[in-house]
Amino acid sequence: MNESLPTRRLVRRLLFVVVAMFGFGFALVPIYDVMCQAFGINGKTAGAYSGAQTADEARQVRVQFLATNAAGMIWEFQPLADQLEVNPGASREMRFVAYNPTDKPMIAQAIPSVSPARAAAYFHKTECFCFTQQVLQPGERIEMPVRFIVDRDLPADVRHLTLAYTLFDITSRQPPVAVHDAALAKERLQ
């Protein structure tokens, strides 16, 4: 009988740990968002643009473009230009080039980030290669567009934005049939 009392305590403690870990898992997303906002990192872009598409000709904002590869990604990946001067409210486009130097099909996913983080809410992508996975055949090179609008309501003290993409190799996360099927679908579209 004395042995059951320590066992019950142990079970209660373990159940408490499980419940605490489960609760902490749910709390991670809001904690991450607060940390990103506090430190000005990983700015998520805003949703669809709902304002009038009239450009503010009296104002210009410099948008810088960065492209990096995640560890293990061997594609060549870069924007066609380092930066653009844009008028808030005007629709603009930048193209990024990707090249698969390997001898096998690969699938990539680009993850965007805007800085400063407080300006990310005013950056609207209307079309982006980051919305879908990119399949490139061996030796294939493609140009991928991103169309965007810098909102006219961007705070006046923000004169420079950076749109950065990190390209990840997700080939191993996809079944081999998916790589082949995606390549066939891409050929049909061309």
C-alpha positions as CSV (number, residue, x, y, z in Angstrom):
1,M,0.0,0.0,0.0
2,N,2.8,2.4,0.8
3,E,4.3,1.8,-2.7
4,S,1.1,3.0,-4.4
5,L,1.3,6.5,-2.9
6,P,4.7,7.3,-4.5
7,T,3.4,5.8,-7.8
8,R,0.4,8.1,-7.7
9,R,2.5,11.1,-7.0
10,L,4.8,10.2,-9.9
11,V,1.8,9.7,-12.2
12,R,0.3,13.1,-11.2
13,R,3.7,14.8,-11.8
14,L,4.1,13.2,-15.2
15,L,0.5,14.2,-16.2
16,F,1.3,17.7,-15.1
17,V,4.4,17.8,-17.2
18,V,2.5,16.4,-20.2
19,V,-0.3,19.1,-19.8
20,A,2.3,21.8,-19.4
21,M,4.2,20.8,-22.5
22,F,1.0,20.7,-24.5
23,G,0.1,24.2,-23.3
24,F,3.6,25.4,-24.1
25,G,3.3,24.1,-27.6
26,F,0.2,26.2,-28.2
27,A,1.9,29.2,-26.7
28,L,4.9,29.0,-29.0
29,V,3.3,30.7,-32.0
30,P,2.2,33.9,-30.1
31,I,5.5,34.0,-28.2
32,Y,7.4,33.7,-31.6
33,D,5.3,36.6,-33.1
34,V,5.9,38.8,-30.1
35,M,9.7,38.1,-30.2
36,C,9.8,38.8,-33.9
37,Q,7.9,42.1,-33.5
38,A,10.1,43.1,-30.5
39,F,13.4,42.4,-32.3
40,G,12.3,43.5,-35.8
41,I,12.9,40.1,-37.4
42,N,11.0,37.9,-39.8
43,G,8.5,40.4,-41.0
44,K,5.5,38.7,-42.5
45,T,4.0,40.5,-45.5
46,A,0.5,41.8,-45.5
47,G,-2.4,40.1,-47.2
48,A,-4.3,41.2,-50.3
49,Y,-4.1,44.9,-51.1
50,S,-7.5,46.6,-50.6
51,G,-6.7,50.2,-51.3
52,A,-7.0,52.2,-54.5
53,Q,-4.1,51.5,-56.8
54,T,-3.2,55.2,-57.3
55,A,0.5,55.9,-56.9
56,D,1.7,58.6,-54.5
57,E,4.0,60.3,-57.1
58,A,5.3,62.7,-54.4
59,R,7.0,59.9,-52.5
60,Q,9.5,57.2,-53.3
61,V,10.5,54.2,-51.2
62,R,13.5,52.0,-52.0
63,V,12.8,48.3,-52.0
64,Q,15.9,46.1,-51.7
65,F,15.8,42.4,-52.8
66,L,17.9,39.7,-51.2
67,A,18.1,36.0,-52.1
68,T,19.8,33.3,-50.0
69,N,19.9,29.5,-50.0
70,A,19.2,27.5,-46.9
71,A,21.8,25.0,-45.8
72,G,22.0,22.2,-48.3
73,M,20.3,24.1,-51.1
74,I,22.6,24.2,-54.1
75,W,20.5,26.1,-56.7
76,E,21.7,29.4,-58.0
77,F,19.1,32.0,-56.8
78,Q,19.2,35.8,-57.2
79,P,17.0,38.8,-58.1
80,L,17.5,40.4,-61.5
81,A,18.2,43.7,-59.7
82,D,19.3,44.6,-56.2
83,Q,16.7,47.3,-55.6
84,L,13.9,49.4,-57.1
85,E,12.6,52.8,-56.3
86,V,8.8,52.6,-56.0
87,N,5.9,55.0,-55.5
88,P,3.6,53.8,-52.7
89,G,0.3,52.6,-54.2
90,A,1.8,51.6,-57.6
91,S,2.0,48.0,-58.6
92,R,5.6,46.8,-59.3
93,E,7.4,43.6,-60.3
94,M,10.7,42.0,-59.7
95,R,11.9,38.7,-61.1
96,F,14.1,36.2,-59.4
97,V,16.2,33.7,-61.3
98,A,16.7,30.1,-60.1
99,Y,18.9,27.5,-61.7
100,N,19.2,23.8,-60.8
101,P,22.8,22.7,-61.5
102,T,22.2,19.1,-60.5
103,D,21.5,16.0,-62.6
104,K,18.1,15.3,-60.9
105,P,14.8,17.1,-60.5
106,M,14.4,19.1,-57.4
107,I,11.6,20.9,-55.5
108,A,12.2,24.2,-53.7
109,Q,10.1,26.5,-51.5
110,A,10.9,30.1,-51.0
111,I,10.1,31.8,-47.6
112,P,9.8,35.6,-47.6
113,S,10.6,38.1,-45.0
114,V,10.2,41.9,-45.0
115,S,12.2,44.3,-42.8
116,P,11.8,46.5,-41.0
117,A,9.2,44.3,-39.4
118,R,6.8,47.2,-38.7
119,A,6.7,48.0,-42.5
120,A,5.8,44.4,-43.4
121,A,2.1,45.1,-42.9
122,Y,2.3,47.7,-45.7
123,F,3.9,45.4,-48.2
124,H,1.4,43.5,-50.3
125,K,2.3,40.7,-52.7
126,T,-0.2,40.2,-55.5
127,E,1.7,37.4,-57.2
128,C,4.7,35.5,-55.9
129,F,6.7,32.4,-56.6
130,C,6.7,31.8,-52.9
131,F,3.0,30.9,-53.0
132,T,3.9,27.6,-54.6
133,Q,6.6,25.0,-54.7
134,Q,9.0,25.3,-57.6
135,V,10.1,22.2,-59.5
136,L,13.2,22.4,-61.7
137,Q,14.5,19.7,-63.9
138,P,18.3,19.1,-64.2
139,G,20.0,22.1,-65.7
140,E,16.7,24.1,-65.9
141,R,16.7,27.9,-65.3
142,I,13.6,29.9,-64.7
143,E,12.6,33.5,-64.0
144,M,10.0,33.8,-61.2
145,P,8.0,37.0,-60.7
146,V,6.9,38.7,-57.5
147,R,4.4,41.5,-58.0
148,F,3.8,43.8,-55.1
149,I,2.4,47.1,-53.9
150,V,3.8,49.2,-51.1
151,D,0.8,50.6,-49.3
152,R,0.3,54.4,-49.5
153,D,-0.3,54.3,-45.7
154,L,3.3,53.2,-45.1
155,P,4.7,55.4,-42.2
156,A,6.4,58.5,-43.6
157,D,9.7,57.7,-41.8
158,V,10.1,54.4,-43.6
159,R,12.0,55.1,-46.7
160,H,13.7,51.7,-47.3
161,L,12.3,48.1,-47.2
162,T,14.0,44.8,-47.7
163,L,12.3,41.8,-49.2
164,A,14.4,38.8,-48.5
165,Y,13.8,35.2,-49.7
166,T,15.4,32.1,-48.3
167,L,15.1,29.1,-50.7
168,F,14.8,25.6,-49.2
169,D,15.3,22.2,-50.8
170,I,12.1,20.2,-50.0
171,T,12.7,17.4,-52.5
172,S,13.3,14.8,-49.8
173,R,10.0,15.7,-48.2
174,Q,8.0,14.9,-51.4
175,P,7.4,11.4,-52.7
176,P,9.4,10.6,-55.9
177,V,6.2,10.4,-57.8
178,A,5.2,13.9,-56.8
179,V,8.5,15.3,-58.4
180,H,7.7,13.5,-61.6
181,D,4.0,14.5,-61.7
182,A,4.9,18.1,-60.9
183,A,7.4,18.2,-63.8
184,L,4.8,16.7,-66.2
185,A,2.2,19.3,-65.1
186,K,4.7,22.1,-65.6
187,E,5.5,20.8,-69.2
188,R,1.8,20.8,-70.0
189,L,1.4,24.4,-69.0
190,Q,4.3,25.5,-71.2
